[in-house]
Amino acid sequence: MRTFTAAATGPLTILLTAAFVVVVCFWLLAAVGVADVDSFDTDVDLRAWHMSAVPVTIAFSLLALLAWSLSVGAAVVLAVFAPSLPANGLLRLIVPVGALPRAWMVTCLIVGRSHHLFPDLPLAGRAQRSSHRR
């Protein structure tokens, strides 16, 4: 448990841990009925991020969960299997930075395949791609 706590509160990973805590708190508020799942949809346009097929809260929640899981998981693996490497400190700084783009790619894949769950949202990314082909 000490290794997990150290990995979750390590340098740069603490930012992803904070984002994950905010996401968990939001979903707890949504479960109680205080917050609405699509409450941020009018404020943020996710077409540039290629995640416009689902509500903003779901896309960012999935991104935060995946980035945090990848970062903490890799930090735990580094702590367990490579504790005495001299470059371990540098690797612990690089892992969270590398986890975010990987999480974004996986989030885009999941979101792109989840549009049928939210049929009233426009398929902005797909409409733009079809207009470029003409």
Disulfide bonds with the S-S distance in Angstrom:
none
